[in-house]
Amino acid sequence: MGVSVSMAQTAQARPLLDLVPRPQSCAADFQGLVQQMLPALPSFANRIYTRSGLERRYMVIASTPDFEALPLQRQARRPKPETISDPQQVFFTTLTRQYRNQKIEDLQEYHWLFLVRSDTGWRFSMLYSITGQYPQENPPPPPRNSSDGAVATAIQDWLRDCRFVR
């Protein structure tokens, strides 16, 4: 008598190859969350770069986070919903490699990220970035709001996936 194995049983027996490091669950605390996110950030950013066709650009690495917050000037406080926390901030750098005109260009990017905690998990608030040559030869330009850029989108995608895992 032969043994019949369905396709579903065969698929369940084989482990799936997961090339993207994803947390089993999101850390509840801000520092733990950021420390989970930064090692995965290059793979998320590289998918954004590839989808958007950004001239053969690849994030190589994200640095260790710096959690020393800068004081924030606040306007008159508006009542806030109970489900949203004050913004938490972190500084980190990334090294990005760009291939242009048959030359390799390394870019050092400095990021100032703000996240807020809601009743459904951590949410992206805003991102400011400075991009300069690596190694830095000239003074860097002033920070720009990069909340609509590829790194911000990668962070939002990672946070979404992290909330989905819960």
VOVEXFI-388637 format. One record per residue: residue number from 0; residue in three letters; x, y, z of N, C-alpha, C in turn. Coordinates in Angstrom, 1 decimal, always signed. Example, Ala and Ser with C-alpha at 12.3 -4.5 7.8 and 13.67 -1.06 7.14 Angstrom:
<rs>
<0, 'ala', <+13.2, -5.7, +7.8>, <+12.3, -4.5, +7.8>, <+13.2, -3.3, +7.8>>
<1, 'ser', <+12.8, -2.2, +7.1>, <+13.7, -1.1, +7.1>, <+12.9, +0.0, +7.9>>
</rs>
This chain:
<rs>
<0, 'met', <+0.8, -1.2, +0.0>, <+0.0, +0.0, +0.0>, <+0.9, +1.2, +0.0>>
<1, 'gly', <+0.7, +2.2, -0.9>, <+1.5, +3.3, -1.0>, <+1.1, +4.4, -0.1>>
<2, 'val', <+2.0, +5.3, +0.2>, <+1.8, +6.4, +1.1>, <+1.5, +7.6, +0.3>>
<3, 'ser', <+0.4, +8.3, +0.5>, <+0.1, +9.5, -0.3>, <+0.4, +10.7, +0.6>>
<4, 'val', <+1.2, +11.6, +0.1>, <+1.5, +12.9, +0.8>, <+1.0, +14.0, +0.0>>
<5, 'ser', <+0.2, +14.9, +0.6>, <-0.4, +16.0, -0.1>, <+0.7, +17.1, -0.2>>
<6, 'met', <+0.4, +18.1, -1.1>, <+1.4, +19.2, -1.2>, <+1.4, +20.0, +0.0>>
<7, 'ala', <+0.3, +20.2, +0.7>, <+0.2, +21.0, +2.0>, <+1.1, +20.4, +3.0>>
<8, 'gln', <+1.1, +19.0, +3.1>, <+1.9, +18.3, +4.1>, <+3.4, +18.5, +3.8>>
<9, 'thr', <+3.7, +18.4, +2.5>, <+5.1, +18.6, +2.1>, <+5.6, +20.0, +2.4>>
<10, 'ala', <+4.8, +21.0, +2.1>, <+5.2, +22.4, +2.3>, <+5.4, +22.6, +3.8>>
<11, 'gln', <+4.6, +22.0, +4.7>, <+4.7, +22.2, +6.1>, <+6.0, +21.6, +6.6>>
<12, 'ala', <+6.4, +20.5, +6.0>, <+7.6, +19.8, +6.5>, <+8.9, +20.6, +6.2>>
<13, 'arg', <+8.9, +21.3, +5.1>, <+10.1, +22.1, +4.7>, <+10.1, +23.4, +5.4>>
<14, 'pro', <+11.2, +23.8, +6.0>, <+11.3, +25.1, +6.6>, <+11.4, +26.2, +5.5>>
<15, 'leu', <+10.8, +27.3, +5.7>, <+10.9, +28.4, +4.7>, <+12.2, +29.2, +5.0>>
<16, 'leu', <+12.9, +29.6, +3.9>, <+14.1, +30.4, +4.0>, <+13.7, +31.8, +4.2>>
<17, 'asp', <+14.1, +32.4, +5.4>, <+13.7, +33.8, +5.7>, <+15.0, +34.6, +5.7>>
<18, 'leu', <+15.3, +35.4, +4.7>, <+16.5, +36.1, +4.6>, <+16.4, +37.5, +5.3>>
<19, 'val', <+15.2, +37.9, +5.7>, <+15.0, +39.1, +6.4>, <+14.9, +38.9, +7.9>>
<20, 'pro', <+15.8, +39.4, +8.7>, <+15.7, +39.2, +10.1>, <+14.5, +40.0, +10.7>>
<21, 'arg', <+13.6, +39.2, +11.2>, <+12.4, +39.8, +11.8>, <+12.2, +39.4, +13.3>>
<22, 'pro', <+11.8, +40.3, +14.1>, <+11.6, +39.9, +15.5>, <+10.5, +38.9, +15.7>>
<23, 'gln', <+10.6, +38.0, +16.6>, <+9.5, +37.1, +17.0>, <+8.3, +38.0, +17.5>>
<24, 'ser', <+8.6, +39.0, +18.3>, <+7.6, +39.9, +18.8>, <+8.3, +41.2, +19.1>>
<25, 'cys', <+7.6, +42.3, +19.0>, <+8.2, +43.6, +19.2>, <+8.5, +43.8, +20.7>>
<26, 'ala', <+9.6, +44.4, +21.0>, <+10.0, +44.8, +22.3>, <+9.0, +45.9, +22.8>>
<27, 'ala', <+8.6, +45.8, +24.0>, <+7.6, +46.8, +24.5>, <+8.3, +48.1, +24.8>>
<28, 'asp', <+9.6, +48.1, +25.2>, <+10.3, +49.3, +25.6>, <+10.9, +49.9, +24.3>>
<29, 'phe', <+11.1, +51.2, +24.3>, <+11.6, +51.9, +23.2>, <+13.0, +51.5, +22.8>>
<30, 'gln', <+13.9, +51.4, +23.8>, <+15.3, +51.0, +23.5>, <+15.4, +49.6, +23.0>>
<31, 'gly', <+14.7, +48.7, +23.5>, <+14.6, +47.3, +23.0>, <+14.1, +47.2, +21.6>>
<32, 'leu', <+13.1, +48.0, +21.3>, <+12.5, +48.1, +19.9>, <+13.5, +48.5, +18.9>>
<33, 'val', <+14.2, +49.6, +19.2>, <+15.2, +50.2, +18.3>, <+16.4, +49.2, +18.1>>
<34, 'gln', <+16.8, +48.6, +19.2>, <+17.9, +47.6, +19.1>, <+17.5, +46.4, +18.2>>
<35, 'gln', <+16.2, +46.1, +18.2>, <+15.7, +45.0, +17.3>, <+15.6, +45.5, +15.8>>
<36, 'met', <+15.3, +46.8, +15.7>, <+15.0, +47.3, +14.3>, <+16.3, +47.6, +13.6>>
<37, 'leu', <+17.3, +48.1, +14.2>, <+18.5, +48.6, +13.4>, <+19.2, +47.5, +12.7>>
<38, 'pro', <+19.4, +46.3, +13.2>, <+20.0, +45.3, +12.4>, <+19.2, +44.9, +11.2>>
<39, 'ala', <+17.9, +45.0, +11.2>, <+17.1, +44.6, +10.1>, <+16.9, +45.8, +9.1>>
<40, 'leu', <+17.2, +47.0, +9.5>, <+17.0, +48.2, +8.7>, <+17.6, +48.1, +7.3>>
<41, 'pro', <+18.9, +47.7, +7.2>, <+19.4, +47.7, +5.8>, <+18.6, +46.8, +4.8>>
<42, 'ser', <+18.1, +45.6, +5.2>, <+17.4, +44.8, +4.3>, <+16.1, +45.5, +3.9>>
<43, 'phe', <+15.4, +46.1, +4.9>, <+14.2, +46.8, +4.6>, <+14.4, +48.0, +3.7>>
<44, 'ala', <+15.5, +48.8, +3.9>, <+15.8, +49.9, +3.1>, <+16.2, +49.5, +1.7>>
<45, 'asn', <+16.9, +48.4, +1.6>, <+17.4, +48.0, +0.2>, <+16.2, +47.6, -0.6>>
<46, 'arg', <+15.2, +47.0, +0.0>, <+13.9, +46.7, -0.8>, <+13.3, +48.0, -1.3>>
<47, 'ile', <+13.3, +49.0, -0.4>, <+12.7, +50.3, -0.8>, <+13.5, +50.9, -2.0>>
<48, 'tyr', <+14.8, +50.9, -1.8>, <+15.7, +51.4, -2.9>, <+15.4, +50.7, -4.2>>
<49, 'thr', <+15.3, +49.3, -4.2>, <+15.1, +48.5, -5.4>, <+13.8, +48.8, -6.0>>
<50, 'arg', <+12.7, +48.9, -5.2>, <+11.4, +49.2, -5.7>, <+11.3, +50.6, -6.3>>
<51, 'ser', <+12.0, +51.5, -5.8>, <+11.9, +52.9, -6.3>, <+12.9, +53.2, -7.4>>
<52, 'gly', <+13.8, +52.3, -7.7>, <+14.8, +52.4, -8.7>, <+15.9, +53.5, -8.4>>
<53, 'leu', <+16.2, +53.6, -7.2>, <+17.2, +54.6, -6.8>, <+18.6, +54.2, -7.2>>
<54, 'glu', <+19.1, +54.7, -8.3>, <+20.4, +54.4, -8.9>, <+21.4, +53.5, -8.2>>
<55, 'arg', <+21.0, +52.3, -8.1>, <+21.9, +51.2, -7.5>, <+22.5, +51.7, -6.2>>
<56, 'arg', <+21.6, +51.9, -5.3>, <+22.0, +52.3, -3.9>, <+21.7, +51.2, -2.9>>
<57, 'tyr', <+22.6, +50.9, -2.0>, <+22.4, +49.9, -1.0>, <+22.8, +50.3, +0.4>>
<58, 'met', <+22.0, +50.1, +1.4>, <+22.4, +50.4, +2.7>, <+23.2, +49.2, +3.2>>
<59, 'val', <+24.4, +49.5, +3.7>, <+25.3, +48.5, +4.1>, <+25.1, +48.1, +5.6>>
<60, 'ile', <+25.0, +49.1, +6.4>, <+25.0, +48.9, +7.9>, <+24.3, +50.1, +8.6>>
<61, 'ala', <+23.7, +49.8, +9.7>, <+23.2, +50.8, +10.6>, <+23.9, +50.7, +11.9>>
<62, 'ser', <+24.2, +51.8, +12.5>, <+25.1, +51.9, +13.7>, <+24.3, +51.5, +15.0>>
<63, 'thr', <+25.1, +51.4, +16.0>, <+24.5, +51.3, +17.4>, <+23.7, +52.6, +17.7>>
<64, 'pro', <+22.6, +52.5, +18.3>, <+21.8, +53.7, +18.6>, <+22.3, +54.5, +19.7>>
<65, 'asp', <+22.1, +55.8, +19.7>, <+22.4, +56.7, +20.7>, <+21.1, +57.3, +21.3>>
<66, 'phe', <+20.8, +56.9, +22.5>, <+19.5, +57.3, +23.1>, <+19.5, +58.6, +23.9>>
<67, 'glu', <+20.6, +59.3, +23.9>, <+20.6, +60.5, +24.7>, <+19.8, +61.6, +23.9>>
<68, 'ala', <+18.7, +61.9, +24.5>, <+17.7, +62.8, +23.9>, <+18.1, +64.3, +24.0>>
<69, 'leu', <+17.8, +65.0, +23.0>, <+17.9, +66.5, +23.0>, <+16.6, +67.0, +23.5>>
<70, 'pro', <+16.7, +68.1, +24.3>, <+15.5, +68.8, +24.8>, <+14.7, +69.3, +23.6>>
<71, 'leu', <+13.4, +69.1, +23.7>, <+12.5, +69.6, +22.7>, <+11.7, +70.8, +23.2>>
<72, 'gln', <+11.7, +71.9, +22.3>, <+10.9, +73.1, +22.6>, <+9.5, +72.7, +22.2>>
<73, 'arg', <+8.6, +73.0, +23.1>, <+7.2, +72.7, +22.8>, <+6.4, +74.0, +22.8>>
<74, 'gln', <+5.4, +74.0, +21.9>, <+4.5, +75.1, +21.8>, <+3.4, +74.8, +22.9>>
<75, 'ala', <+2.4, +75.6, +23.0>, <+1.3, +75.3, +24.0>, <+0.9, +73.9, +23.8>>
<76, 'arg', <+0.8, +73.2, +24.9>, <+0.4, +71.8, +24.9>, <-1.1, +71.6, +24.5>>
<77, 'arg', <-1.3, +70.8, +23.5>, <-2.7, +70.5, +23.2>, <-3.0, +69.2, +23.9>>
<78, 'pro', <-4.3, +69.0, +24.3>, <-4.7, +67.7, +24.9>, <-4.4, +66.6, +23.9>>
<79, 'lys', <-3.8, +65.5, +24.3>, <-3.5, +64.5, +23.4>, <-4.3, +63.2, +23.7>>
<80, 'pro', <-4.6, +62.4, +22.8>, <-5.3, +61.2, +23.0>, <-4.6, +60.3, +24.0>>
<81, 'glu', <-5.3, +59.6, +24.8>, <-4.7, +58.8, +25.9>, <-3.8, +57.7, +25.3>>
<82, 'thr', <-4.1, +57.4, +24.0>, <-3.3, +56.2, +23.4>, <-2.0, +56.6, +22.8>>
<83, 'ile', <-1.6, +57.9, +22.8>, <-0.4, +58.3, +22.2>, <+0.6, +58.9, +23.3>>
<84, 'ser', <+1.8, +58.4, +23.3>, <+2.8, +58.9, +24.2>, <+3.6, +60.1, +23.6>>
<85, 'asp', <+4.4, +60.7, +24.5>, <+5.3, +61.7, +24.0>, <+6.3, +61.1, +23.1>>
<86, 'pro', <+6.8, +61.8, +22.1>, <+7.8, +61.2, +21.2>, <+9.0, +60.8, +21.9>>
<87, 'gln', <+9.5, +59.6, +21.5>, <+10.8, +59.1, +21.9>, <+11.8, +59.3, +20.8>>
<88, 'gln', <+13.1, +59.7, +21.1>, <+14.0, +60.0, +20.0>, <+15.3, +59.1, +20.2>>
<89, 'val', <+15.8, +58.9, +19.0>, <+17.1, +58.1, +18.9>, <+17.9, +58.6, +17.7>>
<90, 'phe', <+19.2, +58.6, +17.9>, <+20.1, +59.0, +16.8>, <+20.8, +57.7, +16.4>>
<91, 'phe', <+21.0, +57.6, +15.1>, <+21.8, +56.5, +14.5>, <+22.4, +56.9, +13.2>>
<92, 'thr', <+23.4, +56.2, +12.7>, <+24.0, +56.5, +11.4>, <+23.8, +55.2, +10.5>>
<93, 'thr', <+23.9, +55.5, +9.3>, <+23.9, +54.4, +8.3>, <+25.0, +54.6, +7.3>>
<94, 'leu', <+25.6, +53.6, +6.7>, <+26.5, +53.7, +5.7>, <+25.8, +53.1, +4.4>>
<95, 'thr', <+25.7, +53.9, +3.4>, <+25.1, +53.6, +2.2>, <+26.1, +53.6, +1.0>>
<96, 'arg', <+26.0, +52.6, +0.2>, <+26.9, +52.5, -1.0>, <+26.1, +52.8, -2.2>>
<97, 'gln', <+26.6, +53.7, -3.1>, <+25.9, +54.0, -4.3>, <+26.9, +53.7, -5.5>>
<98, 'tyr', <+26.4, +53.1, -6.5>, <+27.2, +52.8, -7.7>, <+26.6, +53.8, -8.8>>
<99, 'arg', <+27.5, +54.7, -9.2>, <+27.1, +55.7, -10.2>, <+28.3, +56.0, -11.1>>
<100, 'asn', <+28.0, +56.0, -12.4>, <+29.0, +56.3, -13.4>, <+30.2, +55.4, -13.2>>
<101, 'gln', <+30.0, +54.2, -13.0>, <+31.1, +53.2, -12.8>, <+32.0, +53.5, -11.7>>
<102, 'lys', <+31.5, +54.2, -10.7>, <+32.3, +54.5, -9.5>, <+31.4, +54.1, -8.3>>
<103, 'ile', <+32.1, +53.8, -7.2>, <+31.5, +53.5, -5.9>, <+31.6, +54.7, -5.0>>
<104, 'glu', <+30.5, +55.1, -4.5>, <+30.4, +56.3, -3.6>, <+29.8, +55.8, -2.3>>
<105, 'asp', <+30.6, +56.0, -1.2>, <+30.0, +55.7, +0.1>, <+29.5, +57.0, +0.8>>
<106, 'leu', <+28.3, +56.8, +1.3>, <+27.6, +58.0, +1.9>, <+27.3, +57.6, +3.4>>
<107, 'gln', <+27.7, +58.5, +4.3>, <+27.4, +58.4, +5.7>, <+26.1, +59.2, +5.9>>
<108, 'glu', <+25.1, +58.6, +6.5>, <+23.8, +59.3, +6.8>, <+23.6, +59.3, +8.3>>
<109, 'tyr', <+23.2, +60.5, +8.8>, <+23.0, +60.7, +10.2>, <+21.5, +60.8, +10.4>>
<110, 'his', <+20.9, +60.1, +11.3>, <+19.4, +60.1, +11.4>, <+19.0, +60.4, +12.8>>
<111, 'trp', <+17.9, +61.2, +12.9>, <+17.3, +61.6, +14.2>, <+15.9, +61.1, +14.1>>
<112, 'leu', <+15.5, +60.0, +14.7>, <+14.2, +59.4, +14.6>, <+13.3, +59.6, +15.8>>
<113, 'phe', <+12.1, +59.9, +15.5>, <+11.1, +60.1, +16.6>, <+10.0, +59.0, +16.4>>
<114, 'leu', <+9.7, +58.3, +17.5>, <+8.6, +57.3, +17.5>, <+7.7, +57.6, +18.6>>
<115, 'val', <+6.4, +57.2, +18.5>, <+5.5, +57.4, +19.6>, <+4.8, +56.0, +19.9>>
<116, 'arg', <+4.4, +55.8, +21.1>, <+3.8, +54.6, +21.5>, <+2.3, +54.8, +21.5>>
<117, 'ser', <+1.6, +53.9, +20.9>, <+0.1, +53.9, +20.9>, <-0.4, +52.6, +21.5>>
<118, 'asp', <-1.7, +52.5, +21.6>, <-2.3, +51.3, +22.2>, <-2.1, +50.1, +21.3>>
<119, 'thr', <-1.7, +50.3, +20.0>, <-1.4, +49.2, +19.1>, <+0.1, +49.0, +18.8>>
<120, 'gly', <+0.9, +49.6, +19.5>, <+2.4, +49.5, +19.3>, <+3.0, +50.8, +18.9>>
<121, 'trp', <+4.3, +50.7, +18.6>, <+5.1, +51.9, +18.3>, <+4.8, +52.4, +16.9>>
<122, 'arg', <+4.7, +53.7, +16.7>, <+4.4, +54.3, +15.4>, <+5.5, +55.3, +15.1>>
<123, 'phe', <+5.7, +55.4, +13.8>, <+6.6, +56.4, +13.2>, <+6.0, +57.8, +13.4>>
<124, 'ser', <+6.9, +58.8, +13.8>, <+6.4, +60.2, +14.0>, <+7.1, +61.0, +12.9>>
<125, 'met', <+8.5, +61.1, +13.0>, <+9.2, +61.8, +12.0>, <+10.7, +61.4, +12.0>>
<126, 'leu', <+11.4, +61.8, +10.9>, <+12.8, +61.5, +10.8>, <+13.5, +62.7, +10.1>>
<127, 'tyr', <+14.6, +63.1, +10.7>, <+15.5, +64.1, +10.2>, <+16.8, +63.4, +9.8>>
<128, 'ser', <+17.4, +63.8, +8.7>, <+18.6, +63.2, +8.2>, <+19.6, +64.2, +7.7>>
<129, 'ile', <+20.9, +63.8, +7.7>, <+22.0, +64.5, +7.1>, <+22.7, +63.5, +6.3>>
<130, 'thr', <+23.0, +63.8, +5.0>, <+23.8, +62.9, +4.2>, <+25.1, +63.6, +3.8>>
<131, 'gly', <+26.2, +62.9, +3.9>, <+27.5, +63.4, +3.5>, <+28.4, +62.3, +3.0>>
<132, 'gln', <+29.5, +62.7, +2.4>, <+30.4, +61.8, +1.8>, <+31.1, +61.0, +3.0>>
<133, 'tyr', <+31.5, +59.8, +2.7>, <+32.3, +59.1, +3.7>, <+33.7, +58.8, +3.1>>
<134, 'pro', <+34.7, +59.1, +3.7>, <+34.8, +59.9, +4.9>, <+34.5, +61.4, +4.7>>
<135, 'gln', <+34.0, +62.0, +5.7>, <+33.6, +63.4, +5.7>, <+34.7, +64.3, +5.4>>
<136, 'glu', <+34.6, +65.1, +4.4>, <+35.7, +66.1, +4.1>, <+35.3, +67.5, +4.4>>
<137, 'asn', <+34.0, +67.8, +4.2>, <+33.5, +69.2, +4.4>, <+32.5, +69.1, +5.5>>
<138, 'pro', <+32.2, +70.3, +6.1>, <+31.1, +70.3, +7.1>, <+29.8, +69.8, +6.5>>
<139, 'pro', <+29.0, +69.0, +7.3>, <+27.8, +68.4, +6.7>, <+26.8, +69.5, +6.6>>
<140, 'pro', <+25.8, +69.3, +5.7>, <+24.7, +70.3, +5.5>, <+23.8, +70.2, +6.7>>
<141, 'pro', <+22.9, +71.1, +6.8>, <+21.9, +71.1, +7.9>, <+20.9, +69.9, +7.7>>
<142, 'pro', <+20.3, +69.4, +8.9>, <+19.4, +68.3, +8.8>, <+18.2, +68.7, +7.9>>
<143, 'arg', <+17.6, +67.7, +7.2>, <+16.4, +67.9, +6.4>, <+15.4, +66.9, +6.9>>
<144, 'asn', <+14.1, +67.3, +6.8>, <+13.0, +66.4, +7.1>, <+13.0, +65.3, +6.1>>
<145, 'ser', <+13.3, +64.1, +6.5>, <+13.3, +63.0, +5.5>, <+12.2, +62.0, +5.9>>
<146, 'ser', <+11.1, +62.5, +6.4>, <+10.0, +61.6, +6.8>, <+9.3, +60.9, +5.7>>
<147, 'asp', <+9.5, +61.4, +4.4>, <+8.9, +60.8, +3.3>, <+10.0, +60.0, +2.4>>
<148, 'gly', <+11.2, +59.9, +3.0>, <+12.2, +59.2, +2.2>, <+12.3, +57.7, +2.4>>
<149, 'ala', <+13.3, +57.1, +1.8>, <+13.4, +55.6, +1.7>, <+13.6, +55.1, +3.1>>
<150, 'val', <+14.5, +55.7, +3.9>, <+14.8, +55.2, +5.3>, <+13.6, +55.2, +6.1>>
<151, 'ala', <+12.8, +56.3, +6.1>, <+11.6, +56.5, +6.8>, <+10.6, +55.4, +6.4>>
<152, 'thr', <+10.5, +55.1, +5.1>, <+9.5, +54.1, +4.7>, <+10.0, +52.7, +5.2>>
<153, 'ala', <+11.3, +52.5, +5.2>, <+11.8, +51.2, +5.7>, <+11.5, +51.0, +7.2>>
<154, 'ile', <+11.6, +52.1, +7.9>, <+11.3, +52.1, +9.4>, <+9.8, +51.8, +9.5>>
<155, 'gln', <+9.0, +52.5, +8.8>, <+7.5, +52.3, +8.9>, <+7.1, +50.8, +8.5>>
<156, 'asp', <+7.8, +50.3, +7.5>, <+7.5, +48.9, +7.1>, <+7.9, +47.9, +8.2>>
<157, 'trp', <+9.1, +48.2, +8.8>, <+9.5, +47.3, +9.9>, <+8.6, +47.4, +11.0>>
<158, 'leu', <+8.2, +48.6, +11.4>, <+7.2, +48.7, +12.5>, <+5.9, +48.0, +12.2>>
<159, 'arg', <+5.4, +48.2, +11.0>, <+4.2, +47.5, +10.6>, <+4.3, +46.0, +10.7>>
<160, 'asp', <+5.4, +45.4, +10.2>, <+5.7, +44.0, +10.3>, <+5.8, +43.6, +11.8>>
<161, 'cys', <+6.4, +44.4, +12.6>, <+6.6, +44.1, +14.0>, <+5.2, +44.0, +14.7>>
<162, 'arg', <+4.3, +45.0, +14.4>, <+3.0, +45.0, +14.9>, <+2.2, +43.8, +14.5>>
<163, 'phe', <+2.4, +43.4, +13.2>, <+1.7, +42.3, +12.6>, <+2.0, +40.9, +13.3>>
<164, 'val', <+3.3, +40.8, +13.7>, <+3.8, +39.6, +14.4>, <+3.0, +39.4, +15.7>>
<165, 'arg', <+2.7, +40.5, +16.4>, <+2.1, +40.4, +17.7>, <+0.9, +39.6, +17.6>>
</rs>
